Amino acid sequence: MRYQDTGNVHMDFHLATNTTIHYVLEVYGETFLKELWRRTAQQVYKDIYEHLKQGDMRPLLEHWEYYFTREKGVFHLTKDSKGAVLVVDECPAVRHLREKGVTPEPCFCSQTRHMNEAWSEGTPFAITTETTGEGSCRQAIRRREAAAKL
């Protein structure tokens, strides 16, 4: 897997992300923030995006599983022949913000939805993201023909 940090986990990255979201919203607005997330998905995580365009979801699934495990998130990932579903019961980023006494920006979890939408652009996949609570969600990736039947 290309995107795999192996050093110490520095969870304060999430504090910086939350502060950056706040800053970008205040200075540049929501439209720019969404574009920033799209560029991040397609350019920073280009390898994942390129694999998705080629019909291969494995790097994205490895990415999800690796980081939620590494950061001790409470989640489960199920895979089948049509795709995969990631259910996050406790997001480690949101948990860390709360532990530090920081309120997540109202759109903090929107980054997941917008990056998933960007990853699915121009690919044979549809990725849905459903917020199920504060710091919990359900993400599903399916081939578009299978997703249309749901």
C-alpha contacts under 8 A as a table, 3 or more apart, distances in Angstrom:
res1	aa1	res2	aa2	distance
1	M	4	Q	6.36
1	M	59	P	6.57
1	M	62	E	7.01
1	M	63	H	7.52
2	R	47	D	7.52
3	Y	45	Y	7.86
3	Y	63	H	6.96
4	Q	63	H	7.73
4	Q	66	Y	7.55
9	V	70	R	7.67
9	V	71	E	7.18
10	H	13	F	6.19
11	M	14	H	5.92
11	M	15	L	7.68
11	M	71	E	7.79
11	M	93	A	7.35
11	M	96	H	6.81
12	D	15	L	4.95
12	D	16	A	6.53
12	D	96	H	7.72
13	F	16	A	5.11
13	F	17	T	6.22
14	H	17	T	4.87
14	H	18	N	6.12
14	H	93	A	5.65
14	H	94	V	8.00
14	H	96	H	7.40
14	H	97	L	7.03
15	L	18	N	5.14
15	L	19	T	6.24
15	L	97	L	6.27
15	L	102	V	7.92
16	A	19	T	5.09
16	A	20	T	6.01
17	T	20	T	5.00
17	T	21	I	6.14
18	N	21	I	5.19
18	N	22	H	6.38
18	N	104	P	6.42
18	N	105	E	6.25
18	N	108	F	6.61
19	T	22	H	5.11
19	T	23	Y	6.21
20	T	23	Y	5.02
20	T	24	V	6.02
21	I	24	V	5.26
21	I	25	L	6.07
21	I	33	L	7.37
21	I	105	E	7.27
21	I	108	F	7.26
22	H	25	L	5.28
22	H	26	E	6.23
22	H	105	E	6.64
23	Y	26	E	5.19
23	Y	27	V	6.01
24	V	27	V	5.24
24	V	28	Y	5.26
24	V	29	G	6.32
24	V	30	E	7.84
24	V	32	F	7.67
24	V	33	L	6.28
25	L	28	Y	5.60
25	L	29	G	4.29
25	L	30	E	5.50
25	L	32	F	7.94
25	L	33	L	6.53
26	E	29	G	5.94
28	Y	31	T	7.90
28	Y	32	F	6.02
28	Y	33	L	7.42
29	G	32	F	5.72
29	G	33	L	6.46
30	E	33	L	4.98
30	E	34	K	6.22
31	T	34	K	5.29
31	T	35	E	6.33
32	F	35	E	4.96
32	F	36	L	6.07
33	L	36	L	4.95
33	L	37	W	6.38
34	K	37	W	5.15
34	K	38	R	6.26
34	K	111	Q	7.76
34	K	114	H	6.62
35	E	38	R	4.94
35	E	39	R	6.14
36	L	39	R	5.15
36	L	40	T	6.10
37	W	40	T	4.97
37	W	41	A	6.22
37	W	111	Q	6.35
37	W	114	H	6.30
37	W	115	M	5.62
37	W	118	A	7.87
38	R	41	A	5.25
38	R	42	Q	6.20
38	R	114	H	6.61
38	R	115	M	5.68
38	R	117	E	7.93
38	R	118	A	5.08
38	R	119	W	7.82
39	R	42	Q	5.15
39	R	43	Q	5.36
39	R	44	V	7.06
39	R	118	A	7.97
40	T	43	Q	5.42
40	T	44	V	4.80
40	T	45	Y	6.37
40	T	115	M	7.44
41	A	44	V	6.07
41	A	45	Y	5.18
41	A	46	K	6.87
41	A	49	Y	7.03
41	A	115	M	5.30
41	A	116	N	7.65
41	A	118	A	6.15
41	A	119	W	5.90
42	Q	45	Y	5.76
42	Q	46	K	5.04
42	Q	49	Y	5.63
42	Q	118	A	6.68
42	Q	119	W	6.33
43	Q	46	K	4.62
45	Y	48	I	5.61
45	Y	49	Y	6.48
46	K	49	Y	4.96
46	K	50	E	5.94
47	D	50	E	5.13
47	D	51	H	6.18
47	D	59	P	7.95
48	I	51	H	5.26
48	I	52	L	6.25
48	I	57	M	7.85
48	I	59	P	5.57
48	I	60	L	5.72
48	I	119	W	7.86
49	Y	52	L	5.07
49	Y	53	K	6.25
49	Y	119	W	5.53
49	Y	120	S	7.87
50	E	53	K	5.08
50	E	54	Q	6.36
51	H	54	Q	5.01
51	H	55	G	6.37
51	H	56	D	5.03
51	H	57	M	6.63
51	H	59	P	7.09
52	L	55	G	4.98
52	L	56	D	4.97
52	L	57	M	5.39
52	L	60	L	7.94
52	L	119	W	7.27
52	L	120	S	7.26
52	L	123	T	5.88
52	L	124	P	7.43
52	L	125	F	7.33
53	K	56	D	7.34
53	K	120	S	7.94
53	K	122	G	6.38
53	K	123	T	4.30
53	K	124	P	6.71
54	Q	123	T	7.26
55	G	123	T	6.89
55	G	124	P	6.06
55	G	125	F	7.54
56	D	59	P	7.41
57	M	60	L	5.53
57	M	61	L	6.37
58	R	61	L	5.10
58	R	62	E	6.04
59	P	62	E	5.04
59	P	63	H	6.05
60	L	63	H	4.97
60	L	64	W	6.21
61	L	64	W	5.12
61	L	65	E	6.12
61	L	84	A	7.86
62	E	65	E	5.17
62	E	66	Y	5.81
63	H	66	Y	5.23
63	H	67	Y	6.17
64	W	67	Y	5.67
64	W	68	F	6.13
65	E	68	F	5.44
65	E	69	T	5.98
65	E	77	L	7.25
66	Y	69	T	5.31
66	Y	70	R	5.93
67	Y	70	R	4.89
67	Y	71	E	5.95
68	F	71	E	5.33
68	F	72	K	5.95
68	F	73	G	4.87
68	F	74	V	7.50
68	F	75	F	7.24
68	F	91	C	7.88
68	F	92	P	7.28
69	T	72	K	5.02
69	T	73	G	6.06
70	R	73	G	7.79
71	E	92	P	6.01
72	K	92	P	6.48
73	G	88	V	7.44
73	G	89	D	7.83
73	G	90	E	5.76
73	G	91	C	5.48
73	G	92	P	4.81
74	V	88	V	6.08
74	V	89	D	5.31
74	V	90	E	4.87
74	V	91	C	6.80
74	V	92	P	7.71
75	F	86	L	7.06
75	F	87	V	5.46
75	F	88	V	4.30
75	F	89	D	5.47
75	F	90	E	6.87
76	H	86	L	5.90
76	H	87	V	5.45
76	H	88	V	6.72
77	L	84	A	6.97
77	L	85	V	5.72
77	L	86	L	4.46
77	L	87	V	6.41
78	T	84	A	5.50
78	T	85	V	5.36
78	T	86	L	6.58
79	K	82	K	7.90
79	K	83	G	5.86
79	K	84	A	4.21
79	K	85	V	6.56
80	D	83	G	5.50
80	D	84	A	6.13
82	K	142	R	5.81
82	K	143	R	6.54
82	K	146	A	6.74
83	G	140	A	7.47
83	G	141	I	5.44
83	G	142	R	4.55
83	G	143	R	6.82
84	A	140	A	5.74
84	A	141	I	5.45
84	A	142	R	6.77
85	V	138	R	7.01
85	V	139	Q	5.67
85	V	140	A	4.31
85	V	141	I	6.49
86	L	138	R	5.74
86	L	139	Q	5.04
86	L	140	A	6.23
87	V	136	S	7.64
87	V	137	C	5.98
87	V	138	R	4.47
87	V	139	Q	6.38
88	V	91	C	6.18
88	V	135	G	7.85
88	V	136	S	5.09
88	V	137	C	5.19
88	V	138	R	6.20
89	D	135	G	7.29
89	D	136	S	4.82
89	D	137	C	6.83
90	E	94	V	7.81
90	E	95	R	7.06
90	E	135	G	5.66
90	E	136	S	5.44
91	C	94	V	5.46
91	C	95	R	6.12
91	C	135	G	5.04
91	C	136	S	6.02
92	P	95	R	4.94
92	P	96	H	6.02
93	A	96	H	5.18
93	A	97	L	6.35
94	V	97	L	5.16
94	V	98	R	6.28
94	V	104	P	6.73
94	V	135	G	5.55
95	R	98	R	5.22
95	R	99	E	6.14
95	R	135	G	7.34
96	H	99	E	4.99
96	H	100	K	6.25
97	L	100	K	5.19
97	L	101	G	6.35
97	L	102	V	5.01
97	L	103	T	6.59
97	L	104	P	6.51
98	R	101	G	4.93
98	R	102	V	5.36
98	R	103	T	6.32
98	R	104	P	7.63
99	E	102	V	7.49
104	P	107	C	7.91
104	P	108	F	5.96
105	E	108	F	4.97
106	P	109	C	7.72
107	C	110	S	4.98
107	C	111	Q	7.26
108	F	111	Q	6.16
109	C	112	T	5.72
109	C	113	R	7.36
109	C	135	G	7.44
110	S	113	R	5.18
110	S	114	H	6.17
111	Q	114	H	5.17
111	Q	115	M	5.91
112	T	115	M	5.28
112	T	116	N	6.06
112	T	129	T	7.45
113	R	116	N	5.16
113	R	117	E	6.15
113	R	128	T	7.35
113	R	129	T	5.39
114	H	117	E	5.04
114	H	118	A	6.15
115	M	118	A	4.99
115	M	119	W	6.04
116	N	119	W	5.01
116	N	120	S	6.27
116	N	127	I	5.86
116	N	128	T	7.27
116	N	129	T	7.47
117	E	120	S	5.22
117	E	121	E	6.47
117	E	126	A	7.81
117	E	127	I	6.36
117	E	128	T	7.58
118	A	121	E	5.26
119	W	123	T	7.75
120	S	123	T	5.32
120	S	124	P	7.44
120	S	125	F	5.57
120	S	126	A	5.70
120	S	127	I	6.16
123	T	126	A	7.91
124	P	143	R	5.65
124	P	144	R	5.78
125	F	141	I	6.49
125	F	142	R	5.50
125	F	143	R	4.36
125	F	144	R	5.03
126	A	141	I	5.76
126	A	142	R	5.54
126	A	143	R	6.13
126	A	144	R	5.31
126	A	147	A	6.57
127	I	139	Q	6.95
127	I	140	A	5.51
127	I	141	I	4.39
127	I	142	R	6.58
128	T	138	R	8.00
128	T	139	Q	5.56
128	T	140	A	5.27
128	T	141	I	6.59
129	T	137	C	6.94
129	T	138	R	5.80
129	T	139	Q	4.47
129	T	140	A	6.66
130	E	137	C	5.50
130	E	138	R	5.14
130	E	139	Q	6.37
131	T	134	E	7.63
131	T	136	S	6.20
131	T	137	C	4.31
131	T	138	R	6.50
132	T	136	S	5.45
132	T	137	C	4.77
132	T	138	R	6.84
133	G	136	S	5.00
133	G	137	C	6.68
142	R	146	A	6.14
142	R	147	A	5.46
143	R	146	A	5.34
143	R	147	A	6.05
144	R	147	A	4.92
144	R	148	A	6.04
145	E	148	A	5.28
145	E	149	K	6.81
146	A	149	K	5.40
146	A	150	L	6.99
147	A	150	L	5.42
